[in-house]
């Protein structure tokens, strides 16, 4: 998520404001310390203009 956020040139605070959460929530999601709700996942995807697959699923090599 951090890479996608940075590609949009959003700070953690900017993304947090767009999706309606605290900056700490964004930090926790990026660090894998917080499992966001589906609603929050969708808001993050819309803000970053990506799909849920793009954001949360990594392809295994």
PQR file of N, CA, C, O and H, with PARSE charges and radii, in Angstrom:
ATOM      1  N   UNK A   1       0.818  -1.180   0.000 -0.4000 1.5000
ATOM      2  CA  UNK A   1       0.000   0.000   0.000 -0.0000 2.0000
ATOM      3  C   UNK A   1       0.866   1.250   0.000  0.5500 1.7000
ATOM      4  O   UNK A   1       0.537   2.231  -0.665 -0.5500 1.4000
ATOM      5  N   UNK A   2       1.954   1.225   0.728 -0.4000 1.5000
ATOM      6  CA  UNK A   2       2.815   2.401   0.811 -0.0000 2.0000
ATOM      7  C   UNK A   2       3.322   2.808  -0.573  0.5500 1.7000
ATOM      8  O   UNK A   2       3.334   3.993  -0.908 -0.5500 1.4000
ATOM      9  H   UNK A   2       2.222   0.428   1.268  0.4000 1.0000
ATOM     10  N   UNK A   3       3.735   1.836  -1.371 -0.4000 1.5000
ATOM     11  CA  UNK A   3       4.242   2.132  -2.707 -0.0000 2.0000
ATOM     12  C   UNK A   3       3.162   2.791  -3.562  0.5500 1.7000
ATOM     13  O   UNK A   3       3.424   3.772  -4.258 -0.5500 1.4000
ATOM     14  H   UNK A   3       3.725   0.873  -1.099  0.4000 1.0000
ATOM     15  N   UNK A   4       1.956   2.251  -3.505 -0.4000 1.5000
ATOM     16  CA  UNK A   4       0.846   2.840  -4.259 -0.0000 2.0000
ATOM     17  C   UNK A   4       0.516   4.237  -3.756  0.5500 1.7000
ATOM     18  O   UNK A   4       0.243   5.135  -4.551 -0.5500 1.4000
ATOM     19  H   UNK A   4       1.743   1.454  -2.939  0.4000 1.0000
ATOM     20  N   UNK A   5       0.539   4.425  -2.446 -0.4000 1.5000
ATOM     21  CA  UNK A   5       0.268   5.740  -1.863 -0.0000 2.0000
ATOM     22  C   UNK A   5       1.301   6.756  -2.330  0.5500 1.7000
ATOM     23  O   UNK A   5       0.958   7.872  -2.721 -0.5500 1.4000
ATOM     24  H   UNK A   5       0.761   3.695  -1.800  0.4000 1.0000
ATOM     25  N   UNK A   6       2.558   6.360  -2.286 -0.4000 1.5000
ATOM     26  CA  UNK A   6       3.620   7.266  -2.701 -0.0000 2.0000
ATOM     27  C   UNK A   6       3.565   7.569  -4.194  0.5500 1.7000
ATOM     28  O   UNK A   6       3.924   8.665  -4.622 -0.5500 1.4000
ATOM     29  H   UNK A   6       2.836   5.454  -1.969  0.4000 1.0000
ATOM     30  N   UNK A   7       3.118   6.604  -4.981 -0.4000 1.5000
ATOM     31  CA  UNK A   7       3.009   6.837  -6.427 -0.0000 2.0000
ATOM     32  C   UNK A   7       1.950   7.898  -6.732  0.5500 1.7000
ATOM     33  O   UNK A   7       2.023   8.575  -7.758 -0.5500 1.4000
ATOM     34  H   UNK A   7       2.826   5.713  -4.633  0.4000 1.0000
ATOM     35  N   UNK A   8       0.971   8.040  -5.845 -0.4000 1.5000
ATOM     36  CA  UNK A   8      -0.043   9.091  -5.982 -0.0000 2.0000
ATOM     37  C   UNK A   8       0.387  10.390  -5.301  0.5500 1.7000
ATOM     38  O   UNK A   8      -0.331  11.390  -5.318 -0.5500 1.4000
ATOM     39  H   UNK A   8       0.911   7.490  -5.012  0.4000 1.0000
ATOM     40  N   UNK A   9       1.587  10.346  -4.697 -0.4000 1.5000
ATOM     41  CA  UNK A   9       2.148  11.500  -3.985 -0.0000 2.0000
ATOM     42  C   UNK A   9       1.292  11.949  -2.791  0.5500 1.7000
ATOM     43  O   UNK A   9       1.202  13.138  -2.483 -0.5500 1.4000
ATOM     44  H   UNK A   9       2.170   9.534  -4.683  0.4000 1.0000
ATOM     45  N   UNK A  10       0.663  10.956  -2.124 -0.4000 1.5000
ATOM     46  CA  UNK A  10      -0.105  11.226  -0.914 -0.0000 2.0000
ATOM     47  C   UNK A  10       0.754  10.946   0.304  0.5500 1.7000
ATOM     48  O   UNK A  10       1.465   9.943   0.358 -0.5500 1.4000
ATOM     49  H   UNK A  10       0.736   9.990  -2.375  0.4000 1.0000
ATOM     50  N   UNK A  11       0.686  11.833   1.276 -0.4000 1.5000
ATOM     51  CA  UNK A  11       1.273  11.520   2.581 -0.0000 2.0000
ATOM     52  C   UNK A  11       0.298  10.606   3.310  0.5500 1.7000
ATOM     53  O   UNK A  11      -0.839  10.428   2.874 -0.5500 1.4000
ATOM     54  H   UNK A  11       0.108  12.648   1.233  0.4000 1.0000
ATOM     55  N   UNK A  12       0.741  10.036   4.407 -0.4000 1.5000
ATOM     56  CA  UNK A  12      -0.161   9.206   5.202 -0.0000 2.0000
ATOM     57  C   UNK A  12      -1.343  10.039   5.687  0.5500 1.7000
ATOM     58  O   UNK A  12      -2.478   9.564   5.702 -0.5500 1.4000
ATOM     59  H   UNK A  12       1.665  10.181   4.761  0.4000 1.0000
ATOM     60  N   UNK A  13      -1.079  11.264   6.079 -0.4000 1.5000
ATOM     61  CA  UNK A  13      -2.136  12.140   6.568 -0.0000 2.0000
ATOM     62  C   UNK A  13      -3.131  12.479   5.462  0.5500 1.7000
ATOM     63  O   UNK A  13      -4.339  12.487   5.699 -0.5500 1.4000
ATOM     64  H   UNK A  13      -0.157  11.651   6.067  0.4000 1.0000
ATOM     65  N   UNK A  14      -2.640  12.758   4.264 -0.4000 1.5000
ATOM     66  CA  UNK A  14      -3.537  13.076   3.153 -0.0000 2.0000
ATOM     67  C   UNK A  14      -4.460  11.899   2.832  0.5500 1.7000
ATOM     68  O   UNK A  14      -5.666  12.077   2.665 -0.5500 1.4000
ATOM     69  H   UNK A  14      -1.658  12.751   4.072  0.4000 1.0000
ATOM     70  N   UNK A  15      -3.888  10.702   2.749 -0.4000 1.5000
ATOM     71  CA  UNK A  15      -4.709   9.532   2.469 -0.0000 2.0000
ATOM     72  C   UNK A  15      -5.715   9.303   3.589  0.5500 1.7000
ATOM     73  O   UNK A  15      -6.875   8.978   3.334 -0.5500 1.4000
ATOM     74  H   UNK A  15      -2.908  10.558   2.885  0.4000 1.0000
ATOM     75  N   UNK A  16      -5.273   9.470   4.814 -0.4000 1.5000
ATOM     76  CA  UNK A  16      -6.171   9.305   5.957 -0.0000 2.0000
ATOM     77  C   UNK A  16      -7.361  10.253   5.866  0.5500 1.7000
ATOM     78  O   UNK A  16      -8.496   9.842   6.110 -0.5500 1.4000
ATOM     79  H   UNK A  16      -4.331   9.734   5.021  0.4000 1.0000
ATOM     80  N   UNK A  17      -7.118  11.511   5.519 -0.4000 1.5000
ATOM     81  CA  UNK A  17      -8.205  12.485   5.387 -0.0000 2.0000
ATOM     82  C   UNK A  17      -9.152  12.100   4.262  0.5500 1.7000
ATOM     83  O   UNK A  17     -10.368  12.225   4.408 -0.5500 1.4000
ATOM     84  H   UNK A  17      -6.197  11.844   5.320  0.4000 1.0000
ATOM     85  N   UNK A  18      -8.612  11.635   3.144 -0.4000 1.5000
ATOM     86  CA  UNK A  18      -9.444  11.251   2.002 -0.0000 2.0000
ATOM     87  C   UNK A  18     -10.392  10.115   2.366  0.5500 1.7000
ATOM     88  O   UNK A  18     -11.563  10.130   1.984 -0.5500 1.4000
ATOM     89  H   UNK A  18      -7.624  11.533   3.026  0.4000 1.0000
ATOM     90  N   UNK A  19      -9.882   9.127   3.109 -0.4000 1.5000
ATOM     91  CA  UNK A  19     -10.707   7.946   3.423 -0.0000 2.0000
ATOM     92  C   UNK A  19     -11.419   8.059   4.778  0.5500 1.7000
ATOM     93  O   UNK A  19     -12.210   7.182   5.127 -0.5500 1.4000
ATOM     94  H   UNK A  19      -8.931   9.115   3.419  0.4000 1.0000
ATOM     95  N   UNK A  20     -11.155   9.109   5.534 -0.4000 1.5000
ATOM     96  CA  UNK A  20     -11.890   9.352   6.772 -0.0000 2.0000
ATOM     97  C   UNK A  20     -11.427   8.581   7.984  0.5500 1.7000
ATOM     98  O   UNK A  20     -12.235   8.177   8.820 -0.5500 1.4000
ATOM     99  H   UNK A  20     -10.512   9.821   5.251  0.4000 1.0000
ATOM    100  N   UNK A  21     -10.106   8.372   8.083 -0.4000 1.5000
ATOM    101  CA  UNK A  21      -9.541   7.699   9.261 -0.0000 2.0000
ATOM    102  C   UNK A  21      -8.373   8.526   9.787  0.5500 1.7000
ATOM    103  O   UNK A  21      -8.017   9.550   9.204 -0.5500 1.4000
ATOM    104  H   UNK A  21      -9.449   8.700   7.404  0.4000 1.0000
ATOM    105  N   UNK A  22      -7.788   8.082  10.878 -0.4000 1.5000
ATOM    106  CA  UNK A  22      -6.620   8.773  11.418 -0.0000 2.0000
ATOM    107  C   UNK A  22      -5.357   8.352  10.655  0.5500 1.7000
ATOM    108  O   UNK A  22      -5.322   7.309  10.003 -0.5500 1.4000
ATOM    109  H   UNK A  22      -8.077   7.250  11.352  0.4000 1.0000
ATOM    110  N   UNK A  23      -4.346   9.178  10.755 -0.4000 1.5000
ATOM    111  CA  UNK A  23      -3.063   8.842  10.133 -0.0000 2.0000
ATOM    112  C   UNK A  23      -2.523   7.551  10.717  0.5500 1.7000
ATOM    113  O   UNK A  23      -1.925   6.745  10.004 -0.5500 1.4000
ATOM    114  H   UNK A  23      -4.374  10.026  11.285  0.4000 1.0000
ATOM    115  N   UNK A  24      -2.733   7.348  12.018 -0.4000 1.5000
ATOM    116  CA  UNK A  24      -2.245   6.144  12.681 -0.0000 2.0000
ATOM    117  C   UNK A  24      -2.889   4.885  12.095  0.5500 1.7000
ATOM    118  O   UNK A  24      -2.248   3.836  12.030 -0.5500 1.4000
ATOM    119  H   UNK A  24      -3.219   8.003  12.597  0.4000 1.0000
ATOM    120  N   UNK A  25      -4.138   4.983  11.672 -0.4000 1.5000
ATOM    121  CA  UNK A  25      -4.783   3.836  11.033 -0.0000 2.0000
ATOM    122  C   UNK A  25      -4.064   3.480   9.742  0.5500 1.7000
ATOM    123  O   UNK A  25      -3.838   2.302   9.466 -0.5500 1.4000
ATOM    124  H   UNK A  25      -4.658   5.835  11.725  0.4000 1.0000
ATOM    125  N   UNK A  26      -3.704   4.478   8.951 -0.4000 1.5000
ATOM    126  CA  UNK A  26      -2.972   4.232   7.698 -0.0000 2.0000
ATOM    127  C   UNK A  26      -1.618   3.603   8.016  0.5500 1.7000
ATOM    128  O   UNK A  26      -1.202   2.655   7.351 -0.5500 1.4000
ATOM    129  H   UNK A  26      -3.888   5.435   9.175  0.4000 1.0000
ATOM    130  N   UNK A  27      -0.933   4.124   9.024 -0.4000 1.5000
ATOM    131  CA  UNK A  27       0.354   3.555   9.445 -0.0000 2.0000
ATOM    132  C   UNK A  27       0.182   2.086   9.812  0.5500 1.7000
ATOM    133  O   UNK A  27       0.971   1.240   9.390 -0.5500 1.4000
ATOM    134  H   UNK A  27      -1.271   4.895   9.565  0.4000 1.0000
ATOM    135  N   UNK A  28      -0.837   1.787  10.587 -0.4000 1.5000
ATOM    136  CA  UNK A  28      -1.073   0.409  11.041 -0.0000 2.0000
ATOM    137  C   UNK A  28      -1.399  -0.522   9.883  0.5500 1.7000
ATOM    138  O   UNK A  28      -0.936  -1.662   9.858 -0.5500 1.4000
ATOM    139  H   UNK A  28      -1.478   2.473  10.929  0.4000 1.0000
ATOM    140  N   UNK A  29      -2.193  -0.052   8.922 -0.4000 1.5000
ATOM    141  CA  UNK A  29      -2.508  -0.873   7.755 -0.0000 2.0000
ATOM    142  C   UNK A  29      -1.236  -1.139   6.955  0.5500 1.7000
ATOM    143  O   UNK A  29      -0.981  -2.272   6.548 -0.5500 1.4000
ATOM    144  H   UNK A  29      -2.569   0.874   8.943  0.4000 1.0000
ATOM    145  N   UNK A  30      -0.445  -0.102   6.732 -0.4000 1.5000
ATOM    146  CA  UNK A  30       0.794  -0.263   5.963 -0.0000 2.0000
ATOM    147  C   UNK A  30       1.777  -1.205   6.646  0.5500 1.7000
ATOM    148  O   UNK A  30       2.509  -1.934   5.976 -0.5500 1.4000
ATOM    149  H   UNK A  30      -0.652   0.818   7.063  0.4000 1.0000
ATOM    150  N   UNK A  31       1.798  -1.192   7.957 -0.4000 1.5000
ATOM    151  CA  UNK A  31       2.720  -2.050   8.710 -0.0000 2.0000
ATOM    152  C   UNK A  31       2.181  -3.463   8.921  0.5500 1.7000
ATOM    153  O   UNK A  31       2.882  -4.325   9.451 -0.5500 1.4000
ATOM    154  H   UNK A  31       1.204  -0.600   8.502  0.4000 1.0000
ATOM    155  N   UNK A  32       0.941  -3.701   8.507 -0.4000 1.5000
ATOM    156  CA  UNK A  32       0.338  -5.016   8.692 -0.0000 2.0000
ATOM    157  C   UNK A  32      -0.130  -5.272  10.108  0.5500 1.7000
ATOM    158  O   UNK A  32      -0.356  -6.419  10.494 -0.5500 1.4000
ATOM    159  H   UNK A  32       0.371  -3.001   8.077  0.4000 1.0000
ATOM    160  N   UNK A  33      -0.276  -4.207  10.887 -0.4000 1.5000
ATOM    161  CA  UNK A  33      -0.704  -4.342  12.281 -0.0000 2.0000
ATOM    162  C   UNK A  33      -2.207  -4.206  12.460  0.5500 1.7000
ATOM    163  O   UNK A  33      -2.725  -4.418  13.556 -0.5500 1.4000
ATOM    164  H   UNK A  33      -0.092  -3.275  10.574  0.4000 1.0000
ATOM    165  N   UNK A  34      -2.909  -3.854  11.390 -0.4000 1.5000
ATOM    166  CA  UNK A  34      -4.349  -3.626  11.471 -0.0000 2.0000
ATOM    167  C   UNK A  34      -5.012  -4.200  10.233  0.5500 1.7000
ATOM    168  O   UNK A  34      -4.584  -3.937   9.109 -0.5500 1.4000
ATOM    169  H   UNK A  34      -2.489  -3.682  10.499  0.4000 1.0000
ATOM    170  N   UNK A  35      -6.059  -4.983  10.445 -0.4000 1.5000
ATOM    171  CA  UNK A  35      -6.847  -5.545   9.355 -0.0000 2.0000
ATOM    172  C   UNK A  35      -8.001  -4.583   9.079  0.5500 1.7000
ATOM    173  O   UNK A  35      -8.940  -4.517   9.873 -0.5500 1.4000
ATOM    174  H   UNK A  35      -6.407  -5.196  11.358  0.4000 1.0000
ATOM    175  N   UNK A  36      -7.957  -3.844   7.987 -0.4000 1.5000
ATOM    176  CA  UNK A  36      -9.022  -2.869   7.740 -0.0000 2.0000
ATOM    177  C   UNK A  36     -10.336  -3.566   7.377  0.5500 1.7000
ATOM    178  O   UNK A  36     -10.344  -4.683   6.860 -0.5500 1.4000
ATOM    179  H   UNK A  36      -7.194  -3.897   7.342  0.4000 1.0000
ATOM    180  N   UNK A  37     -11.435  -2.884   7.659 -0.4000 1.5000
ATOM    181  CA  UNK A  37     -12.747  -3.386   7.256 -0.0000 2.0000
ATOM    182  C   UNK A  37     -12.838  -3.363   5.735  0.5500 1.7000
ATOM    183  O   UNK A  37     -12.051  -2.689   5.070 -0.5500 1.4000
ATOM    184  H   UNK A  37     -11.428  -1.976   8.079  0.4000 1.0000
ATOM    185  N   UNK A  38     -13.785  -4.091   5.196 -0.4000 1.5000
ATOM    186  CA  UNK A  38     -13.994  -4.084   3.753 -0.0000 2.0000
ATOM    187  C   UNK A  38     -14.333  -2.677   3.274  0.5500 1.7000
ATOM    188  O   UNK A  38     -13.871  -2.246   2.217 -0.5500 1.4000
ATOM    189  H   UNK A  38     -14.424  -4.639   5.736  0.4000 1.0000
ATOM    190  N   UNK A  39     -15.133  -1.972   4.046 -0.4000 1.5000
ATOM    191  CA  UNK A  39     -15.495  -0.598   3.694 -0.0000 2.0000
ATOM    192  C   UNK A  39     -14.256   0.285   3.576  0.5500 1.7000
ATOM    193  O   UNK A  39     -14.129   1.058   2.627 -0.5500 1.4000
ATOM    194  H   UNK A  39     -15.508  -2.322   4.904  0.4000 1.0000
ATOM    195  N   UNK A  40     -13.344   0.169   4.539 -0.4000 1.5000
ATOM    196  CA  UNK A  40     -12.114   0.959   4.486 -0.0000 2.0000
ATOM    197  C   UNK A  40     -11.235   0.526   3.320  0.5500 1.7000
ATOM    198  O   UNK A  40     -10.622   1.365   2.660 -0.5500 1.4000
ATOM    199  H   UNK A  40     -13.448  -0.459   5.310  0.4000 1.0000
ATOM    200  N   UNK A  41     -11.167  -0.767   3.064 -0.4000 1.5000
ATOM    201  CA  UNK A  41     -10.394  -1.270   1.919 -0.0000 2.0000
ATOM    202  C   UNK A  41     -10.889  -0.649   0.622  0.5500 1.7000
ATOM    203  O   UNK A  41     -10.095  -0.221  -0.214 -0.5500 1.4000
ATOM    204  H   UNK A  41     -11.665  -1.449   3.600  0.4000 1.0000
ATOM    205  N   UNK A  42     -12.198  -0.603   0.462 -0.4000 1.5000
ATOM    206  CA  UNK A  42     -12.784  -0.045  -0.756 -0.0000 2.0000
ATOM    207  C   UNK A  42     -12.471   1.445  -0.855  0.5500 1.7000
ATOM    208  O   UNK A  42     -12.144   1.931  -1.938 -0.5500 1.4000
ATOM    209  H   UNK A  42     -12.844  -0.952   1.142  0.4000 1.0000
ATOM    210  N   UNK A  43     -12.564   2.173   0.244 -0.4000 1.5000
ATOM    211  CA  UNK A  43     -12.243   3.605   0.228 -0.0000 2.0000
ATOM    212  C   UNK A  43     -10.782   3.837  -0.151  0.5500 1.7000
ATOM    213  O   UNK A  43     -10.475   4.744  -0.925 -0.5500 1.4000
ATOM    214  H   UNK A  43     -12.829   1.778   1.124  0.4000 1.0000
ATOM    215  N   UNK A  44      -9.886   3.020   0.394 -0.4000 1.5000
ATOM    216  CA  UNK A  44      -8.464   3.147   0.066 -0.0000 2.0000
ATOM    217  C   UNK A  44      -8.247   2.852  -1.408  0.5500 1.7000
ATOM    218  O   UNK A  44      -7.510   3.574  -2.080 -0.5500 1.4000
ATOM    219  H   UNK A  44     -10.136   2.283   1.022  0.4000 1.0000
ATOM    220  N   UNK A  45      -8.871   1.811  -1.915 -0.4000 1.5000
ATOM    221  CA  UNK A  45      -8.737   1.457  -3.334 -0.0000 2.0000
ATOM    222  C   UNK A  45      -9.219   2.588  -4.236  0.5500 1.7000
ATOM    223  O   UNK A  45      -8.559   2.928  -5.218 -0.5500 1.4000
ATOM    224  H   UNK A  45      -9.470   1.225  -1.369  0.4000 1.0000
ATOM    225  N   UNK A  46     -10.352   3.162  -3.907 -0.4000 1.5000
ATOM    226  CA  UNK A  46     -10.869   4.276  -4.706 -0.0000 2.0000
ATOM    227  C   UNK A  46      -9.914   5.461  -4.669  0.5500 1.7000
ATOM    228  O   UNK A  46      -9.667   6.091  -5.697 -0.5500 1.4000
ATOM    229  H   UNK A  46     -10.888   2.886  -3.110  0.4000 1.0000
ATOM    230  N   UNK A  47      -9.377   5.766  -3.492 -0.4000 1.5000
ATOM    231  CA  UNK A  47      -8.454   6.894  -3.357 -0.0000 2.0000
ATOM    232  C   UNK A  47      -7.176   6.668  -4.153  0.5500 1.7000
ATOM    233  O   UNK A  47      -6.618   7.605  -4.724 -0.5500 1.4000
ATOM    234  H   UNK A  47      -9.578   5.254  -2.657  0.4000 1.0000
ATOM    235  N   UNK A  48      -6.713   5.417  -4.188 -0.4000 1.5000
ATOM    236  CA  UNK A  48      -5.467   5.100  -4.888 -0.0000 2.0000
ATOM    237  C   UNK A  48      -5.705   4.661  -6.336  0.5500 1.7000
ATOM    238  O   UNK A  48      -4.759   4.412  -7.084 -0.5500 1.4000
ATOM    239  H   UNK A  48      -7.166   4.656  -3.724  0.4000 1.0000
ATOM    240  N   UNK A  49      -6.990   4.570  -6.718 -0.4000 1.5000
ATOM    241  CA  UNK A  49      -7.385   4.179  -8.076 -0.0000 2.0000
ATOM    242  C   UNK A  49      -6.829   2.814  -8.467  0.5500 1.7000
ATOM    243  O   UNK A  49      -6.239   2.641  -9.533 -0.5500 1.4000
ATOM    244  H   UNK A  49      -7.758   4.772  -6.111  0.4000 1.0000
ATOM    245  N   UNK A  50      -7.035   1.850  -7.570 -0.4000 1.5000
ATOM    246  CA  UNK A  50      -6.610   0.466  -7.800 -0.0000 2.0000
ATOM    247  C   UNK A  50      -7.729  -0.472  -7.377  0.5500 1.7000
ATOM    248  O   UNK A  50      -8.704  -0.047  -6.757 -0.5500 1.4000
ATOM    249  H   UNK A  50      -7.514   1.991  -6.703  0.4000 1.0000
ATOM    250  N   UNK A  51      -7.587  -1.757  -7.716 -0.4000 1.5000
ATOM    251  CA  UNK A  51      -8.561  -2.763  -7.287 -0.0000 2.0000
ATOM    252  C   UNK A  51      -8.121  -3.367  -5.956  0.5500 1.7000
ATOM    253  O   UNK A  51      -6.992  -3.169  -5.508 -0.5500 1.4000
ATOM    254  H   UNK A  51      -6.795  -2.103  -8.219  0.4000 1.0000
ATOM    255  N   UNK A  52      -9.034  -4.104  -5.338 -0.4000 1.5000
ATOM    256  CA  UNK A  52      -8.677  -4.822  -4.110 -0.0000 2.0000
ATOM    257  C   UNK A  52      -7.530  -5.788  -4.371  0.5500 1.7000
ATOM    258  O   UNK A  52      -6.628  -5.918  -3.543 -0.5500 1.4000
ATOM    259  H   UNK A  52      -9.952  -4.265  -5.702  0.4000 1.0000
ATOM    260  N   UNK A  53      -7.556  -6.464  -5.508 -0.4000 1.5000
ATOM    261  CA  UNK A  53      -6.463  -7.382  -5.851 -0.0000 2.0000
ATOM    262  C   UNK A  53      -5.139  -6.648  -5.946  0.5500 1.7000
ATOM    263  O   UNK A  53      -4.126  -7.124  -5.433 -0.5500 1.4000
ATOM    264  H   UNK A  53      -8.289  -6.358  -6.181  0.4000 1.0000
ATOM    265  N   UNK A  54      -5.137  -5.498  -6.594 -0.4000 1.5000
ATOM    266  CA  UNK A  54      -3.907  -4.715  -6.732 -0.0000 2.0000
ATOM    267  C   UNK A  54      -3.339  -4.319  -5.378  0.5500 1.7000
ATOM    268  O   UNK A  54      -2.125  -4.290  -5.177 -0.5500 1.4000
ATOM    269  H   UNK A  54      -5.960  -5.111  -7.011  0.4000 1.0000
ATOM    270  N   UNK A  55      -4.233  -4.017  -4.468 -0.4000 1.5000
ATOM    271  CA  UNK A  55      -3.785  -3.481  -3.185 -0.0000 2.0000
ATOM    272  C   UNK A  55      -3.403  -4.535  -2.171  0.5500 1.7000
ATOM    273  O   UNK A  55      -2.421  -4.366  -1.447 -0.5500 1.4000
ATOM    274  H   UNK A  55      -5.219  -4.040  -4.631  0.4000 1.0000
ATOM    275  N   UNK A  56      -4.163  -5.630  -2.102 -0.4000 1.5000
ATOM    276  CA  UNK A  56      -3.977  -6.544  -0.985 -0.0000 2.0000
ATOM    277  C   UNK A  56      -3.481  -7.938  -1.308  0.5500 1.7000
ATOM    278  O   UNK A  56      -3.118  -8.675  -0.391 -0.5500 1.4000
ATOM    279  H   UNK A  56      -4.960  -5.767  -2.690  0.4000 1.0000
ATOM    280  N   UNK A  57      -3.449  -8.328  -2.557 -0.4000 1.5000
ATOM    281  CA  UNK A  57      -2.978  -9.666  -2.878 -0.0000 2.0000
ATOM    282  C   UNK A  57      -1.700  -9.601  -3.670  0.5500 1.7000
ATOM    283  O   UNK A  57      -1.623  -8.933  -4.701 -0.5500 1.4000
ATOM    284  H   UNK A  57      -3.743  -7.729  -3.302  0.4000 1.0000
ATOM    285  N   UNK A  58      -0.704 -10.292  -3.184 -0.4000 1.5000
ATOM    286  CA  UNK A  58       0.581 -10.387  -3.876 -0.0000 2.0000
ATOM    287  C   UNK A  58       0.642 -11.713  -4.615  0.5500 1.7000
ATOM    288  O   UNK A  58       0.184 -12.743  -4.120 -0.5500 1.4000
ATOM    289  H   UNK A  58      -0.767 -10.834  -2.346  0.4000 1.0000
ATOM    290  N   UNK A  59       1.206 -11.664  -5.787 -0.4000 1.5000
ATOM    291  CA  UNK A  59       1.379 -12.908  -6.517 -0.0000 2.0000
ATOM    292  C   UNK A  59       2.561 -13.663  -5.933  0.5500 1.7000
ATOM    293  O   UNK A  59       3.612 -13.084  -5.661 -0.5500 1.4000
ATOM    294  H   UNK A  59       1.577 -10.827  -6.188  0.4000 1.0000
ATOM    295  N   UNK A  60       2.378 -14.951  -5.745 -0.4000 1.5000
ATOM    296  CA  UNK A  60       3.449 -15.807  -5.244 -0.0000 2.0000
ATOM    297  C   UNK A  60       4.371 -16.173  -6.401  0.5500 1.7000
ATOM    298  O   UNK A  60       3.900 -16.436  -7.507 -0.5500 1.4000
ATOM    299  H   UNK A  60       1.523 -15.422  -5.966  0.4000 1.0000
ATOM    300  N   UNK A  61       5.658 -16.191  -6.161 -0.4000 1.5000
ATOM    301  CA  UNK A  61       6.615 -16.584  -7.197 -0.0000 2.0000
ATOM    302  C   UNK A  61       6.935 -18.045  -7.090  0.5500 1.7000
ATOM    303  O   UNK A  61       7.725 -18.563  -7.879 -0.5500 1.4000
ATOM    304  H   UNK A  61       6.040 -15.977  -5.263  0.4000 1.0000
TER
END
